[in-house]
Amino acid sequence: MTLAVRLFSWFKVLIAVFLCLCVITGHAAALEIGGKAYYLMDPYSGRVFLADNAEEALPVASVSKLMTLILILEAVDRGEVTLEDLVTASPFAARKRGSRIWLEAGEQLPLGELIYAIAVGSANDAAVAAAEFLAGSETSFVELMNARSQELGLKQTVFTNSTGLPEESGSNLMSVEDVAALVRHAMEVPLLMDYVSTYEYTMRADTTKIPVLWNGNKLLRRYYGVDGMKTGFTTEAGYCIAATAERDDFRLIAVTLGHKNEEERESAARALLDYGFRKYQSLELYAAKEAVGTLECPTGAPQLVDVVLPERFLVTVERGKELDLTTVIELETDLDLPIREGQTVGSITAFYGEEAVGKSPLTVGQTVEKLSLFALIVRLGQAMAQAVF
């Protein structure tokens, strides 16, 4: 081998090594999230793709206002209050510092407008006014916040106020895992996504038009697919964000806490979402109402009924591994008749290897009534006749 050939061969090896290092470095850089903790998950399947320091209770600043919004809108959904109800600001609410809409003691605003102030402007005076309206006092409202967190299974969450401001009694603490779980629940609360996806809102539109609020979640305008949720900042908590985005039926929740500035916070959220959308995808295994099996009901009419999916069955898989999926159907064996259309009768689970990547309930496609004694005797007679002949 000539010297020129040897040099060329080594040159090719060096190029290959360089390219590999570039790829490795690129992936590493993309995952240098920073901050104190982060979490990336698929809310539909519950799969966690990335996590760091997931269970430590950390101050979350105004991200904790998600629970404030949840309690308000759940009360609206139950019919206990309405969006048109007038809320009177107390002197205590009007004195709140930080982000605010400059409520004056005695001023009245509709509850719906205060919700915009909380969701878009992260207004502390609005949060306290709404809390007092719902529970009589902020202290009582905080008790509701902590009770709801227990009901939702949040393990490292303690609320001391409705705003996220640090106080002598302590700060609102949550783990990133708990924040992600709260976001997952918030997505199902009626109207909540409408509020947190709003980028600009004008308060007191019929009078002073002051102030104009701008959402702290700049990703609503800067990142394709982002449609919520909440940012936060205090000196103690740093810059925090809980964000959710959806592309092509694939939704992600990204949470990251404790950043030095807004730019680092946004960069971290982008890196998490980029990783999820680049590496994973959502697949539709079955359409809504599609039959995946049958259920035999010896004493029912009809005797055989289709088992169907109530909604589309979407699963999340790593790109390029679509063909390695298997499904397992489990049907209940002690069902009592009648079985109503839409009643859950089992479940279907999708697996990649041994990992569950999606699960859905199964229902029946039509109502199964219980046979009368006479009809049951006729059916048994027909079955015996068929067996003989």
C-alpha positions in Angstrom: 0.0 0.0 0.0 1.4 3.4 -1.0 1.8 6.2 1.5 -0.9 8.2 -0.4 -3.4 5.3 0.0 -2.5 4.9 3.7 -3.0 8.6 4.3 -6.4 8.6 2.5 -7.5 5.6 4.5 -6.6 7.2 7.8 -8.3 10.4 6.6 -11.6 8.5 6.0 -11.4 7.0 9.5 -10.8 10.4 11.0 -13.8 11.8 9.1 -16.0 8.9 10.3 -14.9 9.4 13.9 -15.5 13.1 13.7 -19.0 12.6 12.3 -19.8 10.2 15.1 -18.5 12.6 17.7 -20.7 15.3 16.1 -23.8 13.2 16.3 -23.1 12.2 19.9 -22.3 15.8 20.9 -25.4 17.0 19.1 -27.6 14.6 21.1 -25.9 15.4 24.3 -26.3 19.2 23.7 -30.0 18.7 22.9 -30.5 17.0 26.3 -28.5 19.5 28.4 -31.7 20.8 30.0 -30.2 22.6 33.0 -32.3 23.9 35.8 -33.2 21.9 39.0 -35.5 19.2 37.5 -37.3 18.2 34.3 -39.9 15.8 33.1 -41.2 14.7 29.6 -44.2 12.5 29.2 -47.1 11.4 27.0 -50.3 12.3 28.9 -52.4 9.8 27.0 -50.4 6.6 27.7 -48.6 8.0 30.8 -45.2 7.0 29.3 -42.3 9.0 30.7 -39.5 9.7 28.2 -37.1 11.8 30.2 -36.9 12.7 33.8 -34.3 14.2 36.1 -34.8 14.8 39.9 -38.4 13.9 39.3 -39.5 13.4 43.0 -37.9 16.3 44.8 -40.3 18.9 46.2 -39.2 22.3 44.7 -40.7 25.8 44.8 -42.8 26.2 41.6 -43.9 29.9 41.9 -46.9 30.7 39.7 -47.0 27.2 38.1 -49.0 26.4 41.2 -51.8 28.6 39.9 -52.8 25.6 37.7 -54.4 24.2 40.8 -56.1 27.5 41.5 -57.6 27.4 37.9 -58.6 23.8 38.3 -60.6 24.3 41.4 -62.3 27.4 40.0 -63.3 25.7 36.7 -64.3 22.5 38.4 -66.7 24.5 40.5 -68.0 26.2 37.4 -68.5 22.8 35.8 -70.4 21.5 38.8 -72.7 24.6 38.6 -71.7 26.0 42.0 -70.6 29.3 40.4 -70.8 30.8 37.0 -68.4 32.8 34.9 -70.8 35.8 35.1 -70.7 35.9 38.9 -69.4 39.2 40.1 -66.4 38.9 42.5 -65.7 41.7 44.9 -62.0 42.4 45.6 -61.1 42.5 49.3 -58.5 44.8 50.7 -56.3 41.7 51.3 -56.6 40.7 47.6 -56.0 44.3 46.4 -52.7 44.5 48.4 -51.1 41.5 46.7 -47.7 42.3 45.1 -46.0 40.9 42.0 -48.0 40.3 38.8 -51.4 41.9 39.2 -54.3 43.7 37.5 -54.4 46.5 40.0 -57.6 45.5 41.7 -59.0 48.1 44.0 -60.7 47.1 47.3 -64.4 46.9 46.6 -64.0 46.6 42.8 -66.2 44.0 41.1 -65.3 42.0 38.1 -66.9 38.9 36.6 -65.3 35.6 37.6 -64.6 34.7 34.0 -62.5 37.9 33.6 -60.5 37.0 36.8 -59.8 33.6 35.3 -58.2 35.2 32.3 -56.2 37.4 34.6 -54.8 34.3 36.4 -54.3 32.2 33.3 -52.8 34.9 31.0 -51.4 37.5 33.3 -50.6 35.3 36.3 -52.2 38.0 38.4 -51.8 37.4 42.2 -54.6 39.8 43.2 -57.0 38.1 40.9 -56.0 34.7 42.2 -56.7 35.7 45.8 -60.0 37.4 44.9 -61.2 34.3 43.2 -60.0 32.1 46.0 -61.9 34.2 48.6 -65.0 34.1 46.4 -65.0 30.3 46.1 -64.0 29.4 49.7 -64.6 32.5 51.8 -60.9 33.0 52.5 -57.6 32.2 50.9 -56.8 30.0 53.9 -59.9 27.9 53.3 -59.1 27.8 49.6 -55.6 26.5 50.3 -57.2 23.6 52.2 -59.2 22.8 49.1 -56.0 22.9 47.0 -54.2 20.5 49.3 -57.2 18.2 49.5 -57.5 18.1 45.7 -53.8 17.3 45.4 -54.3 14.3 47.6 -57.2 13.2 45.5 -55.1 13.4 42.4 -52.3 11.4 43.9 -49.8 14.2 44.0 -47.1 12.9 46.5 -44.7 15.8 46.8 -47.1 18.7 46.7 -47.8 21.2 49.5 -49.7 24.5 48.9 -49.5 27.5 51.3 -51.3 30.0 49.1 -53.3 30.4 45.8 -50.6 32.5 44.1 -47.2 30.8 44.4 -45.6 33.8 46.1 -43.1 33.0 48.8 -44.5 33.8 52.3 -43.4 33.4 55.9 -45.4 30.2 56.1 -43.4 28.8 53.2 -43.6 28.4 49.4 -45.8 26.2 47.3 -43.8 23.0 46.7 -44.2 20.4 43.9 -42.1 17.8 42.2 -41.8 17.9 38.4 -43.6 14.5 38.4 -46.5 16.1 40.3 -46.6 19.1 38.1 -46.8 16.8 35.0 -49.6 14.9 36.7 -51.5 18.1 37.4 -51.1 19.3 33.8 -52.4 15.9 32.7 -55.5 16.4 34.8 -55.9 20.0 33.8 -56.2 19.1 30.2 -59.5 17.3 31.0 -61.0 20.2 33.0 -63.7 21.9 30.9 -62.7 25.3 29.5 -59.2 25.3 31.1 -57.3 24.8 27.8 -59.3 27.8 26.3 -57.9 30.1 29.0 -54.3 28.9 29.2 -53.9 28.9 25.4 -54.9 32.6 25.3 -51.8 34.8 24.4 -53.3 38.3 24.9 -56.2 39.6 26.9 -57.5 43.1 27.6 -58.9 43.6 31.1 -61.8 46.0 31.8 -62.6 46.0 28.1 -65.8 48.1 28.6 -64.1 50.8 30.7 -60.4 51.6 31.1 -59.0 48.7 28.9 -56.2 48.4 31.5 -54.1 46.4 31.7 -53.4 44.4 28.5 -52.1 41.0 29.5 -49.5 39.0 27.7 -49.0 35.3 28.4 -45.7 34.5 30.0 -45.7 31.3 28.0 -44.0 32.7 24.9 -44.0 29.2 23.3 -47.6 29.7 22.5 -46.4 31.9 19.6 -42.9 30.5 19.1 -43.3 26.7 19.1 -45.6 24.9 16.8 -48.1 22.8 18.6 -47.9 24.4 22.1 -51.3 25.3 23.5 -50.7 25.7 27.3 -50.0 25.6 30.3 -48.2 27.9 32.8 -45.0 29.7 33.7 -43.7 31.0 37.0 -40.9 32.9 38.6 -39.7 33.9 42.0 -36.2 34.5 43.2 -36.4 31.3 45.2 -38.0 29.1 42.5 -36.1 30.5 39.5 -37.8 30.4 36.1 -40.2 27.5 35.7 -42.6 26.2 33.0 -45.1 23.5 32.5 -45.9 23.2 28.7 -48.0 21.0 26.6 -47.9 20.6 22.8 -49.6 18.4 20.2 -48.6 17.4 16.7 -50.2 14.8 14.5 -52.3 13.3 17.4 -49.2 13.1 19.5 -49.2 15.2 22.7 -46.3 15.9 25.1 -46.1 17.4 28.5 -42.8 19.1 29.4 -42.0 20.5 32.8 -38.7 22.1 33.8 -38.0 24.0 37.0 -35.3 26.3 38.5 -33.8 28.1 35.6 -31.6 31.2 35.7 -33.5 33.3 33.2 -36.4 33.3 30.7 -34.1 32.3 27.8 -32.7 29.3 29.6 -36.3 28.2 30.6 -37.6 28.5 27.0 -34.5 26.7 25.6 -35.0 23.8 28.1 -38.7 23.4 27.2 -37.8 23.5 23.5 -35.1 20.8 24.0 -37.6 18.5 25.8 -40.3 18.9 23.2 -37.9 18.6 20.3 -36.6 15.3 21.7 -40.1 13.9 22.2 -41.4 14.9 18.7 -38.2 13.8 17.0 -37.9 10.4 18.6 -41.5 9.3 19.1 -44.8 9.2 17.2 -48.5 8.4 17.8 -50.1 5.5 15.9 -53.8 4.7 15.5 -54.1 1.0 16.0 -57.9 1.0 15.9 -60.6 3.5 14.9 -63.4 4.6 17.2 -66.2 2.0 17.4 -64.0 -0.6 15.6 -64.7 -4.2 16.7 -61.7 -6.1 18.1 -63.5 -9.2 19.3 -66.8 -10.7 20.4 -68.4 -11.3 23.8 -70.5 -14.4 24.3 -73.6 -14.0 26.5 -75.3 -17.4 26.9 -78.3 -15.9 28.6 -78.4 -12.7 26.7 -80.0 -11.3 23.5 -78.1 -11.1 21.3 -76.0 -14.1 22.4 -72.9 -12.8 20.6 -72.0 -9.1 20.6 -69.1 -7.1 19.2 -66.5 -5.7 21.6 -65.5 -2.2 20.3 -63.2 0.7 21.1 -65.1 3.7 22.5 -62.5 6.1 21.1 -59.6 5.9 18.7 -56.9 3.7 20.2 -53.7 5.7 19.9 -50.3 4.4 21.1 -47.0 6.1 21.4 -44.0 4.3 19.9 -40.4 5.1 19.0 -40.1 5.9 15.3 -39.1 2.9 13.3 -40.4 0.3 15.7 -44.1 0.3 14.6 -44.0 -3.4 13.4 -43.0 -4.7 16.8 -46.3 -4.0 18.6 -48.6 -6.7 20.0 -52.0 -6.3 21.7 -53.6 -8.2 24.6 -57.4 -8.2 25.2 -58.8 -8.9 28.6 -62.6 -9.3 29.0 -64.5 -9.4 32.3 -66.0 -12.8 33.2 -68.6 -11.8 35.8 -70.8 -9.4 33.9 -74.4 -9.1 34.9 -77.2 -8.6 32.3 -78.3 -6.4 30.9 -75.1 -4.9 29.5 -75.8 -1.4 28.1 -74.2 -0.1 24.9 -71.1 1.8 25.9 -70.6 -0.2 29.1 -67.0 -1.1 29.8 -66.5 -4.9 29.5 -62.7 -5.2 29.4 -59.6 -3.5 28.1 -57.0 -3.7 25.4 -53.3 -3.1 26.0 -50.6 -2.5 23.4 -47.1 -3.8 24.1 -43.7 -3.1 22.7 -41.8 -6.1 24.0 -42.7 -6.2 27.6 -43.4 -2.5 27.9 -47.1 -1.3 27.8 -47.3 1.6 25.4 -51.0 2.2 25.4 -54.2 1.0 27.0 -57.9 1.5 26.3 -61.2 0.3 27.8 -63.4 -1.9 25.6 -67.2 -1.6 25.4 -70.0 -3.5 23.7 -71.4 -2.2 20.3 -75.1 -2.8 21.3 -77.2 -3.4 24.4 -77.5 -7.1 25.5 -80.8 -7.8 27.3 -81.4 -10.7 29.7 -83.5 -13.5 28.1 -86.8 -14.4 29.7 -87.1 -17.9 31.1 -89.2 -19.0 28.1 -86.7 -17.6 25.6 -83.9 -19.2 27.4 -85.7 -22.6 27.3 -86.2 -22.2 23.5 -82.5 -21.4 23.0 -81.4 -24.4 25.0 -83.8 -26.6 23.0 -82.4 -25.3 19.7 -78.8 -25.9 20.9 -79.7 -29.5 21.9 -81.3 -30.1 18.6 -78.3 -28.9 16.7 -76.1 -31.1 18.8 -78.1 -34.2 18.0 -78.3 -33.5 14.3 
